[in-house]
């Protein structure tokens, strides 16, 4: 995450620093995701509103897919801040980036379909 901030992945020290910061970032985002899911689940099971599990999983997939698409387009393609796999030759980066975008699109579409199925099955 900090390769473009003066810590290129060209030494063991820089790789360790990059890995540490990347791990801390991902740990924090997962904590926020879990917290958000708990809050969403509690809100979705109040008496005036009830979501099925499909709706919950579908909206989570929609969120992840949308995030991956936006992040992949903005950071990887438009700004070029980083790429999905910078350990392969540079001419192969685009394939990894496109795979990431495809995975995001699949999560978005799959989540939308799951959400629709759950919505039809939910009362009200």
Secondary structure, DSSP 8 states (H G I E B T S, - for coil): --GGGT--SSSHHHHHHHHHHHHHHHHHHHHHHHHHHHHHHHHHTSTT----HHHHHHHHHHHHHHHHHHHIIIIIIIS-S--S-TTS-GGGHHHHHHHHHHHHHHHHHHHHHHHHHHHHHS--
